[in-house]
Structures are given as C-alpha cells and as structure tokens.
Amino acid sequence: MSIVKDFKWHKGTKVSGLMESLGSSGFQGIELKRATDCIVKMRREGAKIYLTFTSNMVTSGLRGFFAQVVSLGMANVVITTVGSIEEDIMKAMGESFFIGKYHSDDVSLHEKGTNRVGNLLIKNESYERFEAWTRNMLEKLYAKKKRYSVVELLREIGLLLVDEDSILYQCSKNNIPIFCPAITDGAFGFHLFMFQQDHPDFIVDVIQDFKGLVFSSSYDDKKGIIALGGGVSKHHAILGTLLSGGADFAVYMTTAHEHSGSLSGATTREAKSWGKIKDDADAVTVIGDVSVFFPLAMFAALDILSEEGLVK
C-alpha cells in the first residue's frame, strides 16, 4: 500500500517531475499521473492512438496544442465535433476569440453580436467571414469532384490552410484522418446545406466515413483512446475500436459524472462491460477540466517520451 507524500516546488522541476509528485498526493492527482503513464505506454507499445475532443476545447487555447500533438505523432486518428472544424478554420483565417466572464449580461452580448462559450467570446463577424470563406472553398472543391467523404473533405480543407497551429492543416500534412460524424451540427453544416441547394449533385457521404473508421484498425493492432470530453466524438472512437476487439489503453477526461448514465460521464470501467475497452486494458478516468488536466498529463508524457526518443 502506497502512502501519501507531501510535495514542494524545486527550481527547474519539469512537468513530468510535478506529475510524479502529484501521483502520491491524493485525489485526482493520482488519476492524472495514471493518465500520463497510460499515454506513455500507448506510445512505447506502438498503439494506434485515437484522439477525441469536443469543440469547446478548440475555442480555448488547446487548439494549437492539439495541432502540435498531431505533428509530434501522438495521434493516428482524430475525431471531433463540427464546432472544432469551424473554429480551427476561423483561427487559421486570423480571427480572434476573446476572454470574457462566466457571469456576463448575455442579453447585452447578443445585442452586440457576441456569442459566449463559458468565459470565452466569439463575435458574429467571425462567423460572417467564415461563411464567405466556406462558400468560396466549396466552389473550389466542387470543381474537383462532386462527392466526398467527410474525411476527404476535411483533408482538402486542411491543404488550403497554411497555419502550423491548425488541427486540419497538421492532420492533412501528416496524413492523419480527422472524422467529424456530426458534420451538420453547426454553422458549417448549414453552409453545406445551402451549397447543396445550388448544387444538388454535391454529396458529403457520412456512411463512407464510418467504413473508414471501422477499417482504421484491426484485431491485431494495439489501440489506445484519449477521449477528452464526451458526446459523439468519444463514442465514435470507442465504437470503432469495439468492432476490432476493443481498446488496449484508454484515458478519459471529463467534467461529467457517471450517475446520470450519460455517455459523457461513462467511465472506462463501464466501457469494459460493452467490450469497448478490453478486460485487461490499462485504463483511467480523470474527472476535471480538460483545458488544465490534458496539458499537464500530455506535457509530462512528452517530457518522458522525448528523453526516450519516441516523439518526433
């Protein structure tokens, strides 16, 4: 049985050193250290890593870090929601998001054409410029061909973006598929709909994407999941790995709790009952804010892996 240990700041301490200390401090610090260890094992053992996240994380400053994680070879498949696509493109276009307050006058914000995501703000003008960019982009892609899977569409978009901090750009540059199963669930979906009204033969094939997900790994592959938040992106990953025998490694990070029976709050333990994660999988659930906990866990993992020469 391990004992609780006090920890202190020391000059020059790396994030991996802090994580080592948190692993003996108690509460979520222990789970966070386990998450770091699990990510390190995924990489050491050559697992195919499925990275999933929700759009609110791309609204935040995590967007550039996700792009870096892809560029470092720490994700083989990316799955997200359509807001991530929109906001990644907006930031690549040079749009700025702003820091506000949780307790804002939301009616006043609406009257000023400002939208709130927690304590972050996005102006309507950013969506207007995004709409114009999207229409022009779709015209270019339509001229090339009339039917795309979502993965194909997003790869083509990524190739149009020249921004090292763009998730789409890094996925395209590194030939990493990015799945967005709920592609219509946002402004981008509305623009696809409007474009199709003028171009009835333009098709975005979501079923083709599911085929791509199913065949993205096999029973012989070791598979790891890093699921940040919940919803469709998380479930798409664990469903995909279920169909090829279940994940060998899994890290869930979420603010949701299991008591409601929601997928977002479902733990790695619950996933084992479905066979989505193998019975003997190295799996951990961390309860907390991903915008804080994921950088800590991944920074610590990258400290260790870079010393071992296992990241680019």
C-alpha positions as CSV (number, residue, x, y, z in Angstrom):
1,M,0.0,0.0,0.0
2,S,1.4,3.4,-1.0
3,I,1.5,6.3,1.4
4,V,0.6,10.0,0.8
5,K,3.6,12.2,0.3
6,D,3.9,15.9,0.6
7,F,5.5,17.7,-2.4
8,K,7.2,21.0,-2.9
9,W,8.4,23.3,-5.7
10,H,12.0,22.9,-6.7
11,K,13.8,25.1,-9.1
12,G,14.0,23.6,-12.6
13,T,11.3,21.0,-12.0
14,K,9.8,19.6,-15.2
15,V,6.1,18.9,-15.7
16,S,7.0,15.2,-15.5
17,G,8.5,15.8,-12.1
18,L,5.4,17.6,-10.9
19,M,3.3,14.7,-12.2
20,E,5.4,12.2,-10.3
21,S,4.7,14.2,-7.1
22,L,1.0,14.5,-7.9
23,G,0.9,10.7,-8.2
24,S,1.5,10.4,-4.5
25,S,-0.6,13.4,-3.3
26,G,-4.1,12.1,-3.5
27,F,-7.5,12.6,-5.2
28,Q,-7.4,13.4,-9.0
29,G,-3.6,13.9,-8.9
30,I,-3.2,10.2,-8.6
31,E,-5.5,9.6,-11.6
32,L,-3.7,12.3,-13.6
33,K,-0.4,10.5,-13.0
34,R,-2.0,7.3,-14.1
35,A,-3.2,9.1,-17.3
36,T,0.3,10.2,-18.0
37,D,1.7,6.7,-17.5
38,C,-1.0,5.3,-19.8
39,I,-0.2,7.7,-22.6
40,V,3.5,6.9,-22.3
41,K,2.6,3.1,-22.6
42,M,0.5,3.7,-25.7
43,R,3.4,5.3,-27.4
44,R,6.0,2.8,-26.2
45,E,4.0,-0.2,-27.3
46,G,3.2,1.3,-30.7
47,A,-0.6,1.6,-30.2
48,K,-2.8,3.2,-32.8
49,I,-3.9,6.3,-30.8
50,Y,-7.5,7.7,-31.3
51,L,-7.6,11.3,-30.0
52,T,-11.1,12.7,-29.5
53,F,-12.2,16.1,-28.3
54,T,-15.2,18.5,-28.4
55,S,-15.4,21.9,-30.0
56,N,-15.3,24.0,-26.8
57,M,-11.7,22.9,-26.4
58,V,-10.8,24.3,-29.8
59,T,-12.4,27.6,-28.7
60,S,-9.8,27.7,-26.0
61,G,-6.1,27.8,-26.4
62,L,-5.9,24.0,-26.6
63,R,-6.3,24.3,-30.4
64,G,-2.6,24.9,-31.1
65,F,-1.6,22.2,-28.7
66,F,-3.9,19.6,-30.4
67,A,-2.2,20.5,-33.7
68,Q,1.2,20.0,-32.1
69,V,0.2,16.7,-30.6
70,V,-0.7,15.6,-34.2
71,S,2.6,16.9,-35.6
72,L,4.5,15.0,-32.9
73,G,2.9,11.7,-34.0
74,M,0.9,11.3,-30.8
75,A,-2.4,10.8,-32.7
76,N,-3.1,8.3,-35.5
77,V,-6.8,9.2,-35.8
78,V,-8.6,12.4,-34.7
79,I,-12.3,12.5,-34.0
80,T,-14.1,15.7,-33.1
81,T,-17.3,17.8,-33.5
82,V,-18.1,20.3,-36.2
83,G,-17.5,23.4,-34.0
84,S,-13.9,22.3,-33.8
85,I,-13.7,22.5,-37.6
86,E,-15.4,25.9,-37.8
87,E,-13.2,27.5,-35.1
88,D,-10.0,25.9,-36.3
89,I,-10.7,27.4,-39.8
90,M,-11.6,30.8,-38.2
91,K,-8.4,31.0,-36.2
92,A,-6.4,29.9,-39.3
93,M,-8.1,32.8,-41.1
94,G,-6.8,35.2,-38.5
95,E,-10.0,35.6,-36.4
96,S,-9.5,36.3,-32.7
97,F,-11.6,35.0,-29.8
98,F,-11.8,36.9,-26.6
99,I,-11.8,36.3,-22.8
100,G,-15.0,37.3,-21.1
101,K,-16.7,36.3,-17.9
102,Y,-19.0,33.4,-17.0
103,H,-21.4,35.7,-15.3
104,S,-22.0,38.1,-18.3
105,D,-25.0,40.0,-19.4
106,D,-25.9,37.6,-22.1
107,V,-28.8,39.6,-23.5
108,S,-26.4,42.6,-23.9
109,L,-23.8,40.3,-25.6
110,H,-26.5,39.1,-28.0
111,E,-27.5,42.7,-28.8
112,K,-23.8,43.4,-29.6
113,G,-23.4,40.4,-31.8
114,T,-21.2,38.5,-29.4
115,N,-21.6,34.8,-28.6
116,R,-20.4,33.3,-25.3
117,V,-18.7,29.9,-24.8
118,G,-18.2,29.7,-21.0
119,N,-15.9,32.6,-20.3
120,L,-14.8,33.0,-24.0
121,L,-16.4,35.2,-26.6
122,I,-16.8,34.9,-30.4
123,K,-18.1,37.8,-32.5
124,N,-20.7,37.4,-35.2
125,E,-18.3,39.0,-37.7
126,S,-16.0,36.0,-37.4
127,Y,-18.9,33.7,-38.5
128,E,-19.7,36.1,-41.4
129,R,-16.2,36.0,-42.7
130,F,-16.2,32.2,-42.1
131,E,-19.3,31.9,-44.2
132,A,-17.8,33.8,-47.1
133,W,-14.6,31.7,-46.9
134,T,-16.5,28.5,-46.8
135,R,-18.6,29.3,-49.9
136,N,-15.5,30.1,-51.9
137,M,-13.8,26.9,-50.6
138,L,-16.7,24.7,-51.5
139,E,-16.8,26.1,-55.0
140,K,-13.2,25.1,-55.5
141,L,-13.7,21.6,-54.1
142,Y,-16.9,21.1,-56.1
143,A,-14.9,21.9,-59.3
144,K,-12.6,19.0,-58.4
145,K,-15.3,16.4,-57.8
146,K,-18.9,16.2,-56.6
147,R,-18.8,13.5,-53.9
148,Y,-16.6,13.5,-50.7
149,S,-16.5,11.5,-47.5
150,V,-16.2,13.8,-44.5
151,V,-12.5,12.7,-44.0
152,E,-11.8,13.5,-47.7
153,L,-13.5,16.9,-47.4
154,L,-11.6,17.9,-44.3
155,R,-8.3,16.7,-45.8
156,E,-8.9,19.0,-48.7
157,I,-9.7,21.9,-46.4
158,G,-6.6,21.3,-44.4
159,L,-4.5,21.5,-47.5
160,L,-5.9,25.0,-48.1
161,L,-4.8,26.3,-44.7
162,V,-1.2,27.4,-44.1
163,D,-1.1,27.5,-40.3
164,E,1.1,25.3,-38.2
165,D,-1.3,25.8,-35.3
166,S,-4.2,24.4,-37.3
167,I,-5.5,21.0,-36.5
168,L,-6.9,20.5,-40.0
169,Y,-3.6,21.6,-41.5
170,Q,-1.5,19.2,-39.4
171,C,-3.8,16.3,-40.0
172,S,-3.6,16.9,-43.8
173,K,0.2,17.4,-43.7
174,N,0.7,14.3,-41.7
175,N,-1.9,12.1,-43.4
176,I,-4.0,11.7,-40.3
177,P,-7.7,11.2,-40.8
178,I,-10.0,13.6,-39.0
179,F,-13.5,12.2,-38.5
180,C,-16.5,14.5,-37.8
181,P,-19.6,12.3,-37.6
182,A,-22.0,15.1,-36.8
183,I,-20.8,17.3,-39.6
184,T,-24.1,19.1,-40.0
185,D,-24.4,20.0,-36.3
186,G,-23.3,23.6,-36.6
187,A,-22.7,26.6,-38.9
188,F,-20.6,24.5,-41.3
189,G,-23.4,22.0,-41.7
190,F,-25.8,24.9,-42.6
191,H,-23.4,26.1,-45.2
192,L,-23.1,22.6,-46.7
193,F,-26.9,22.5,-46.9
194,M,-27.1,25.9,-48.6
195,F,-24.4,25.0,-51.0
196,Q,-26.2,21.8,-51.9
197,Q,-29.4,23.8,-52.7
198,D,-27.5,25.3,-55.6
199,H,-25.5,22.1,-56.4
200,P,-27.9,19.2,-55.9
201,D,-25.2,16.7,-57.0
202,F,-22.8,17.7,-54.3
203,I,-22.7,14.9,-51.7
204,V,-20.9,14.5,-48.4
205,D,-21.0,10.8,-47.6
206,V,-21.0,10.2,-43.8
207,I,-21.6,6.4,-44.2
208,Q,-18.3,6.2,-46.2
209,D,-16.6,7.7,-43.2
210,F,-18.0,5.0,-40.9
211,K,-16.4,2.4,-43.2
212,G,-13.1,4.3,-42.9
213,L,-13.4,4.2,-39.1
214,V,-14.2,0.5,-39.0
215,F,-11.1,-0.3,-41.1
216,S,-8.8,2.2,-39.4
217,S,-7.6,-0.6,-37.1
218,S,-7.7,-4.4,-36.9
219,Y,-7.8,-7.1,-34.2
220,D,-4.0,-7.3,-34.5
221,D,-3.4,-3.6,-33.8
222,K,-2.9,-2.4,-30.3
223,K,-5.3,0.5,-29.8
224,G,-5.3,3.5,-27.5
225,I,-8.0,6.1,-26.9
226,I,-7.6,9.6,-25.4
227,A,-11.1,10.8,-25.1
228,L,-11.4,14.4,-24.0
229,G,-14.9,15.3,-23.0
230,G,-17.8,13.1,-24.3
231,G,-20.5,13.0,-26.8
232,V,-20.4,11.8,-30.4
233,S,-16.6,12.1,-30.8
234,K,-15.9,9.9,-27.8
235,H,-18.5,7.3,-28.7
236,H,-17.3,7.2,-32.3
237,A,-13.8,6.2,-31.1
238,I,-14.9,3.5,-28.6
239,L,-17.5,2.1,-31.1
240,G,-14.8,1.9,-33.8
241,T,-12.4,0.1,-31.5
242,L,-15.2,-2.2,-30.2
243,L,-15.6,-3.5,-33.8
244,S,-11.9,-4.5,-33.9
245,G,-11.7,-6.2,-30.5
246,G,-11.7,-3.2,-28.0
247,A,-9.0,-0.8,-26.9
248,D,-5.9,-1.9,-25.1
249,F,-5.3,1.6,-23.5
250,A,-7.8,4.3,-22.6
251,V,-7.7,7.7,-21.0
252,Y,-10.9,9.5,-20.4
253,M,-11.0,13.1,-19.2
254,T,-14.4,14.8,-18.4
255,T,-16.3,17.0,-16.1
256,A,-19.4,14.8,-16.4
257,H,-20.2,12.2,-13.8
258,E,-21.4,8.6,-14.3
259,H,-24.5,8.9,-12.1
260,S,-26.7,10.2,-15.0
261,G,-26.0,7.3,-17.2
262,S,-24.7,9.6,-20.0
263,L,-22.0,8.6,-22.4
264,S,-20.0,11.7,-21.5
265,G,-19.9,10.6,-17.9
266,A,-19.4,6.9,-18.5
267,T,-16.1,5.7,-17.1
268,T,-13.6,3.3,-18.6
269,R,-14.9,0.7,-16.2
270,E,-18.4,0.9,-17.7
271,A,-16.8,0.7,-21.2
272,K,-15.4,-2.7,-20.3
273,S,-19.0,-4.1,-19.9
274,W,-19.6,-3.4,-23.6
275,G,-16.2,-4.7,-24.7
276,K,-15.3,-1.2,-26.0
277,I,-12.2,-1.5,-23.8
278,K,-10.5,-4.9,-23.2
279,D,-10.9,-6.6,-19.8
280,D,-7.2,-6.2,-19.1
281,A,-6.8,-2.8,-20.6
282,D,-4.7,-0.1,-19.0
283,A,-7.5,2.5,-18.5
284,V,-8.1,5.5,-16.3
285,T,-10.8,8.1,-15.9
286,V,-9.9,11.6,-14.8
287,I,-12.6,14.0,-13.6
288,G,-11.7,17.6,-14.2
289,D,-11.3,20.5,-16.7
290,V,-9.6,19.2,-19.8
291,S,-8.1,22.6,-20.6
292,V,-6.0,22.2,-17.4
293,F,-5.6,18.5,-17.0
294,F,-4.8,17.4,-20.6
295,P,-1.8,19.8,-21.0
296,L,-0.4,18.6,-17.6
297,A,-0.7,14.9,-18.5
298,M,0.5,15.3,-22.1
299,F,3.3,17.7,-21.2
300,A,4.5,15.2,-18.7
301,A,4.2,12.3,-21.1
302,L,6.1,14.3,-23.8
303,D,8.9,15.0,-21.3
304,I,9.3,11.3,-20.7
305,L,8.9,10.2,-24.4
306,S,11.3,12.9,-25.7
307,E,14.0,11.7,-23.4
308,E,13.4,8.2,-24.8
309,G,13.5,9.5,-28.4
310,L,9.9,8.4,-29.0
311,V,8.5,11.7,-30.3
312,K,9.4,13.5,-33.4
